Amino acid sequence: MKLTPSDFGGSVPVDGYGPGFFRVGGKVVQGAVLVTAAGAEPWGGLDDRAALTALAGRVDVLFIGMGADVAHAPADLVASLQAVGVAVEAMASPTAARTYNVTLSEGRRVACALLPL
């Protein structure tokens, strides 16, 4: 699915997604992806906590896309991110991508970690 463009002030939005991939800033990333205003990189999924805690001081909110369905992020992951000052919101990946884009367009310090559909 293609997402509606907006003004991102030079930041990198999620452009679209489909089965097993995300398109971020015009580039396709297969599998799970971590997206910040600076760009996208492959992400090792929920067990790749170092990549998420490294966001401390750079983002205020991390949207975690849990795949096709709404699910809770592991409580210990949420606690470790909150301990370093990163608020966490878990939702389905399509919703996380759209929410990331909206808050990014508002100039907020956000990131999203998306599990594939």
C-alpha positions in Angstrom: 0.0 0.0 0.0 1.2 3.5 -0.8 0.9 6.1 1.9 -0.1 9.7 1.2 2.8 12.2 0.8 3.2 15.1 3.2 5.8 17.7 4.1 8.5 16.0 6.1 11.1 18.8 6.1 13.9 16.6 4.8 13.1 13.7 7.2 12.5 10.2 5.8 8.9 8.9 5.8 7.6 5.4 5.3 6.3 5.6 1.7 4.6 2.2 1.5 4.5 -1.4 2.6 3.5 -4.9 1.4 4.0 -8.5 2.3 7.5 -8.8 3.7 8.8 -5.3 2.8 8.6 -1.6 3.5 9.4 1.3 1.2 11.2 4.1 3.1 12.4 7.3 1.5 12.0 5.6 -1.9 14.1 2.5 -1.0 12.7 -1.0 -0.4 13.8 -2.8 2.7 12.9 -6.4 3.0 11.9 -7.8 6.4 11.8 -5.8 9.7 13.0 -2.2 9.5 14.0 0.6 12.0 13.1 4.0 10.7 14.2 7.4 12.0 14.1 10.8 10.5 17.6 10.2 9.1 16.7 7.0 7.3 16.0 3.3 7.5 18.0 0.2 8.3 17.3 -3.5 8.6 16.2 -4.4 12.1 16.6 -7.8 13.8 13.1 -7.8 15.3 12.1 -7.8 18.9 15.3 -9.5 20.0 17.4 -6.7 18.6 17.0 -4.4 21.6 20.4 -2.7 21.3 19.2 -0.9 18.1 16.2 0.4 19.9 17.9 1.5 23.1 20.5 3.3 21.0 17.6 5.7 20.1 17.8 7.2 23.6 18.4 10.9 23.4 17.5 11.0 19.7 13.8 10.2 19.9 11.0 10.7 22.4 8.6 8.1 21.1 9.1 4.8 19.3 6.2 3.2 17.5 6.6 -0.5 17.3 4.7 -2.2 14.5 3.9 -5.7 15.6 3.1 -7.1 12.1 -0.4 -7.4 10.6 -2.2 -7.6 13.9 -2.4 -5.5 17.0 -0.3 -7.0 19.8 1.5 -5.8 22.9 5.2 -5.4 22.8 7.1 -7.5 25.4 6.8 -5.9 28.8 10.6 -6.1 29.5 11.4 -4.4 26.2 9.0 -1.6 27.0 10.5 -1.2 30.5 14.1 -1.1 29.1 13.1 1.6 26.6 11.2 3.6 29.2 14.3 3.4 31.5 16.4 5.2 28.9 13.7 7.8 28.2 12.0 6.4 25.1 8.2 6.1 25.3 6.8 3.1 23.4 3.5 2.6 21.6 2.8 -0.8 20.1 0.3 -1.3 17.3 -0.1 -3.1 13.9 2.7 -2.2 11.5 0.5 -0.3 9.0 -0.9 1.8 11.8 2.6 2.4 13.2 3.9 3.5 9.8 1.0 6.0 9.4 1.3 7.3 12.9 5.1 7.7 12.5 4.5 9.7 9.3 2.0 12.0 10.9 4.1 12.8 14.0 7.2 13.1 11.9 5.4 15.8 9.7 4.7 17.6 13.0 8.4 17.9 13.6 8.4 15.6 16.6 11.4 13.3 17.5 10.0 9.9 16.6 11.0 6.5 15.2 9.3 3.3 14.2 10.4 -0.3 14.3 8.3 -2.3 12.0 7.8 -6.1 11.8 6.7 -7.2 8.3 3.2 -8.2 7.4 
